[in-house]
């Protein structure tokens, strides 16, 4: 799982230290279109005990890469051992969202109307969706059902840092209960109002987490520069939301705790009843298969809580302040 090692002083043995230029053959293998070449390059780098150095190089290079190169870089990071995640739970940072009033909805589609204001208390939301590496710890510890596409050994090695998919809302809730017992913190799914506050900011009508205009280098979505597949988390840092959360637009739809009821949103009207049998649950953010209109902050859809999809994952929320 997500193994990383570093030499003393942070240098790269066999490569002349951290000041040595990266090997162009290995670098090309990591970023090339052929997964086998990425795997071979990663094995060579790990044999040189230089995986942390190359992983940091990949992360630093992201803003200069085209979307398809970013996806390949994400897979290379997974093979090298992504330094952004650590055992035992491979969790991302919990970022505080201050209390505020969210402008919920838009006039664009019937299920987003009416536009209205909702007061939301402060809470923490994970920087990234839950990764396959993080979910694998839960599956191994509890014997919970493995998501589709996994082998008996776990997730594909090149997708450990990608969002877990083929998980239902019920699966996500089971993970939250287990993680809460493991850590002593109360983890849960965010409500729709919380999710949109994190994506939009207080008293804002911004269309996307970064602003009002869709830009291809801000999200993994179905646009003219599309990747066309699931990718690692955090490959589009310029698409961060107002509080610093990443991937709120695209890559995977994210389950919320809220039932998919019509607006206006009222937390006390029964839509936050997690025991509601069979009613559709709200999903937010769009996915890599979604066109730009579906990765807007206000975009929402609903699916049954026991269903699981190739384009749906989830993100952790937690009551209270800073992590």
C-alpha positions as CSV (number, residue, x, y, z in Angstrom):
1,X,0.0,0.0,0.0
2,X,1.3,3.4,-1.0
3,X,4.9,2.6,0.2
4,X,7.3,5.6,0.2
5,X,10.9,5.7,1.3
6,X,13.5,8.5,1.3
7,X,17.2,8.5,1.8
8,X,18.9,10.6,4.5
9,X,18.8,14.2,3.7
10,X,16.1,13.7,1.1
11,X,18.6,12.9,-1.6
12,X,18.2,10.3,-4.3
13,X,20.8,7.5,-4.1
14,X,22.4,6.5,-7.4
15,X,21.2,9.7,-9.0
16,X,23.8,12.1,-7.6
17,X,21.5,13.5,-4.9
18,X,18.6,15.9,-5.1
19,X,20.5,18.3,-7.4
20,X,20.9,15.7,-10.1
21,X,18.7,16.2,-13.2
22,X,16.0,13.5,-13.5
23,X,16.9,10.7,-16.0
24,X,15.0,11.6,-19.2
25,X,14.4,7.9,-20.0
26,X,12.8,7.2,-16.6
27,X,10.9,10.5,-16.7
28,X,9.6,9.7,-20.2
29,X,8.5,6.3,-19.0
30,X,6.6,7.8,-16.1
31,X,4.7,10.2,-18.2
32,X,4.3,8.1,-21.3
33,X,1.0,6.6,-22.6
34,X,2.1,3.0,-22.0
35,X,1.2,1.7,-18.5
36,X,3.8,-1.1,-18.8
37,X,6.5,1.5,-19.4
38,X,5.3,3.4,-16.3
39,X,5.5,0.2,-14.3
40,X,9.0,-0.6,-15.5
41,X,10.2,2.9,-14.8
42,X,8.7,2.8,-11.3
43,X,10.4,-0.5,-10.6
44,X,13.7,0.9,-11.7
45,X,13.3,4.0,-9.6
46,X,12.3,2.0,-6.5
47,X,15.3,-0.2,-7.0
48,X,17.4,3.0,-6.8
49,X,15.5,4.0,-3.7
50,X,14.7,7.3,-5.5
51,X,10.9,7.0,-5.5
52,X,10.2,9.9,-3.1
53,X,12.5,12.2,-5.2
54,X,10.7,11.4,-8.4
55,X,7.3,11.6,-6.8
56,X,8.0,15.1,-5.6
57,X,9.2,16.0,-9.1
58,X,5.9,14.7,-10.6
59,X,3.9,16.7,-8.1
60,X,5.9,19.9,-8.8
61,X,5.5,19.4,-12.6
62,X,1.7,19.1,-12.6
63,X,0.9,22.7,-13.5
64,X,3.0,22.3,-16.7
65,X,1.5,19.1,-17.9
66,X,-1.4,18.5,-20.3
67,X,-4.4,16.6,-18.9
68,X,-3.5,13.2,-20.3
69,X,0.1,13.7,-18.9
70,X,-1.4,14.5,-15.5
71,X,-3.4,11.3,-15.5
72,X,-0.2,9.3,-16.4
73,X,1.7,11.2,-13.7
74,X,-1.0,10.3,-11.2
75,X,-0.6,6.6,-12.1
76,X,3.2,6.9,-11.8
77,X,2.7,8.5,-8.3
78,X,0.6,5.5,-7.3
79,X,3.3,3.1,-8.5
80,X,6.1,5.0,-6.8
81,X,4.2,5.6,-3.5
82,X,2.2,8.8,-3.3
83,X,3.9,11.0,-0.6
84,X,0.6,12.9,0.0
85,X,-0.8,9.9,1.9
86,X,0.5,8.0,4.8
87,X,-0.4,4.8,6.7
88,X,-2.2,3.6,8.6
89,X,-5.3,5.1,7.0
90,X,-4.0,7.1,4.0
91,X,-6.3,10.0,4.7
92,X,-6.2,13.5,3.1
93,X,-6.1,16.7,5.1
94,X,-9.3,17.9,6.7
95,X,-9.8,21.5,5.8
96,X,-12.0,23.7,7.9
97,X,-15.0,25.5,6.2
98,X,-16.1,28.5,8.3
99,X,-19.7,28.9,9.2
100,X,-21.6,31.0,6.7
101,X,-24.6,31.4,4.5
102,X,-24.6,29.5,1.2
103,X,-26.6,30.5,-1.8
104,X,-27.9,27.1,-2.7
105,X,-29.0,26.3,-6.3
106,X,-29.3,28.1,-9.6
107,X,-32.0,29.1,-12.1
108,X,-30.6,26.8,-14.7
109,X,-32.4,23.5,-14.1
110,X,-35.7,22.6,-12.3
111,X,-34.0,20.5,-9.6
112,X,-31.8,23.4,-8.7
113,X,-34.6,25.9,-8.2
114,X,-35.5,28.0,-6.3
115,X,-32.2,29.7,-5.5
116,X,-32.2,30.3,-1.7
117,X,-30.0,31.0,1.2
118,X,-29.1,28.5,4.0
119,X,-27.1,29.1,7.1
120,X,-24.5,26.4,7.6
121,X,-22.3,25.8,10.7
122,X,-18.6,25.4,10.6
123,X,-17.3,21.9,9.8
124,X,-14.3,20.2,8.2
125,X,-14.2,18.6,4.8
126,X,-11.5,16.4,3.3
127,X,-9.2,18.0,0.7
128,X,-9.7,15.0,-1.6
129,X,-12.3,12.2,-2.1
130,X,-11.5,9.0,-0.3
131,X,-8.9,7.1,-2.3
132,X,-8.7,3.4,-3.2
133,X,-5.8,2.9,-0.8
134,X,-7.7,4.4,2.1
135,X,-10.8,2.3,1.3
136,X,-8.7,-0.9,1.0
137,X,-7.6,-0.5,4.6
138,X,-11.3,-0.6,5.6
139,X,-12.0,-3.6,3.4
140,X,-9.0,-5.6,4.7
141,X,-9.9,-4.8,8.3
142,X,-13.6,-5.6,8.1
143,X,-14.1,-8.0,5.2
144,X,-16.5,-5.5,3.6
145,X,-17.5,-6.1,0.0
146,X,-14.7,-5.2,-2.4
147,X,-15.6,-2.7,-5.1
148,X,-15.9,-3.9,-8.7
149,X,-12.6,-4.1,-10.5
150,X,-10.5,-5.0,-7.5
151,X,-8.7,-8.3,-7.3
152,X,-8.4,-10.4,-4.2
153,X,-5.2,-8.4,-3.4
154,X,-7.0,-5.1,-3.6
155,X,-7.1,-2.1,-5.9
156,X,-5.1,-1.9,-9.1
157,X,-1.6,-0.7,-8.1
158,X,-1.6,2.2,-10.5
159,X,-4.9,3.5,-9.0
160,X,-4.2,3.5,-5.3
161,X,-4.4,7.3,-5.2
162,X,-7.5,7.6,-7.4
163,X,-10.9,8.0,-5.8
164,X,-12.6,4.8,-4.8
165,X,-15.6,4.0,-7.1
166,X,-18.3,1.4,-7.3
167,X,-19.2,2.2,-3.7
168,X,-22.8,2.9,-2.7
169,X,-23.9,5.5,-0.1
170,X,-24.4,2.6,2.3
171,X,-20.8,1.5,1.7
172,X,-19.6,5.1,2.3
173,X,-21.5,5.3,5.5
174,X,-20.1,1.9,6.7
175,X,-16.6,3.3,6.0
176,X,-17.3,6.4,8.0
177,X,-18.6,4.4,11.0
178,X,-15.5,2.2,10.9
179,X,-13.1,5.1,10.6
180,X,-14.8,7.0,13.4
181,X,-14.3,4.0,15.7
182,X,-10.7,3.6,14.6
183,X,-9.7,7.3,15.1
184,X,-12.1,8.7,17.8
185,X,-13.3,11.4,15.4
186,X,-16.8,11.4,14.1
187,X,-16.5,11.1,10.3
188,X,-19.6,11.3,8.1
189,X,-20.8,12.4,4.6
190,X,-21.4,16.1,4.1
191,X,-24.9,17.5,3.6
192,X,-25.8,19.1,0.3
193,X,-25.6,22.5,1.9
194,X,-22.2,21.9,3.4
195,X,-20.9,20.5,0.2
196,X,-22.0,23.6,-1.8
197,X,-20.7,26.0,0.9
198,X,-17.2,24.4,0.5
199,X,-17.5,24.5,-3.3
200,X,-18.9,28.0,-3.6
201,X,-18.0,29.9,-0.5
202,X,-20.2,32.0,1.7
203,X,-22.6,34.4,0.0
204,X,-21.2,33.6,-3.4
205,X,-22.9,32.7,-6.7
206,X,-19.8,31.4,-8.4
207,X,-20.6,28.8,-11.0
208,X,-17.5,26.6,-10.6
209,X,-15.3,26.2,-7.5
210,X,-12.7,28.5,-9.1
211,X,-15.0,31.1,-10.7
212,X,-17.7,31.7,-13.2
213,X,-16.0,30.4,-16.4
214,X,-15.3,26.8,-17.2
215,X,-11.6,26.2,-17.9
216,X,-10.3,22.7,-19.0
217,X,-7.2,22.7,-16.9
218,X,-9.3,23.0,-13.7
219,X,-11.1,19.7,-13.7
220,X,-11.2,16.1,-15.1
221,X,-14.4,16.4,-17.0
222,X,-15.8,15.6,-20.5
223,X,-14.4,18.6,-22.4
224,X,-12.3,19.3,-25.4
225,X,-9.1,18.3,-23.5
226,X,-10.7,15.3,-21.7
227,X,-8.7,12.6,-20.2
228,X,-11.5,10.1,-20.7
229,X,-10.9,8.1,-17.5
230,X,-10.7,8.2,-13.8
231,X,-7.5,9.8,-12.5
232,X,-5.6,10.3,-9.3
233,X,-6.9,13.0,-6.9
234,X,-5.3,16.4,-6.8
235,X,-4.1,16.6,-10.4
236,X,-5.8,19.9,-11.1
237,X,-4.6,22.2,-8.3
238,X,-5.8,25.4,-10.1
239,X,-9.4,24.1,-9.7
240,X,-9.3,24.4,-5.9
241,X,-12.4,25.7,-4.2
242,X,-12.4,28.9,-2.0
243,X,-11.2,27.0,1.1
244,X,-8.6,24.9,-0.6
245,X,-10.5,21.7,-1.4
246,X,-9.6,19.9,-4.6
247,X,-11.6,17.9,-7.2
248,X,-15.0,19.4,-6.2
249,X,-15.6,19.5,-9.9
250,X,-15.2,16.4,-12.0
251,X,-13.4,13.1,-11.6
252,X,-16.2,11.5,-9.5
253,X,-19.6,12.3,-8.3
254,X,-19.7,12.5,-4.5
255,X,-22.4,11.0,-2.2
256,X,-23.9,13.4,0.3
257,X,-25.9,12.5,3.4
258,X,-29.0,14.4,2.1
259,X,-32.0,12.8,0.5
260,X,-32.6,13.9,-3.1
261,X,-35.6,16.0,-2.3
262,X,-36.8,19.2,-4.1
263,X,-35.5,22.6,-2.9
264,X,-35.7,24.7,-0.8
265,X,-33.3,22.8,1.4
266,X,-34.3,22.5,5.0
267,X,-32.1,20.4,7.2
268,X,-34.9,19.7,9.7
269,X,-37.6,18.6,7.2
270,X,-36.5,14.9,7.2
271,X,-34.0,15.0,4.3
272,X,-31.1,14.4,6.6
273,X,-32.6,11.1,7.9
274,X,-29.9,8.5,7.2
275,X,-32.3,5.6,7.9
276,X,-34.7,6.5,5.1
277,X,-35.3,3.3,3.2
278,X,-34.6,3.3,-0.5
279,X,-35.0,7.0,-1.2
280,X,-32.6,8.6,-3.6
281,X,-29.5,10.2,-2.1
282,X,-28.0,13.4,-3.4
283,X,-24.7,13.4,-5.4
284,X,-22.6,16.4,-6.2
285,X,-19.6,17.5,-8.3
286,X,-19.9,15.6,-11.6
287,X,-17.4,13.1,-12.9
288,X,-14.9,12.5,-15.7
289,X,-17.8,11.5,-17.9
290,X,-19.7,14.8,-17.1
291,X,-19.9,17.8,-19.4
292,X,-19.0,21.2,-17.9
293,X,-22.7,22.0,-17.1
294,X,-22.7,19.0,-14.7
295,X,-19.6,20.0,-12.8
296,X,-21.1,23.3,-11.7
297,X,-21.3,24.0,-7.9
298,X,-25.1,23.9,-8.1
299,X,-25.4,20.7,-10.2
300,X,-27.1,17.8,-8.4
301,X,-28.5,14.4,-9.1
302,X,-29.9,11.5,-7.1
303,X,-29.5,7.8,-7.0
304,X,-30.6,4.9,-4.7
305,X,-28.3,4.5,-1.7
306,X,-27.6,0.8,-2.4
307,X,-26.5,1.4,-6.0
308,X,-22.8,1.8,-7.0
309,X,-21.4,3.3,-10.1
310,X,-18.1,3.6,-12.0
311,X,-18.2,7.4,-11.7
312,X,-19.2,7.8,-8.0
313,X,-17.1,8.0,-4.8
314,X,-17.4,10.1,-1.7
315,X,-15.6,12.6,0.5
316,X,-15.3,12.8,4.3
317,X,-16.8,15.5,6.5
318,X,-16.3,16.0,10.2
319,X,-17.9,18.1,12.8
320,X,-15.9,20.9,14.4
321,X,-12.9,23.0,13.6
322,X,-9.4,22.6,12.2
323,X,-7.8,19.2,11.8
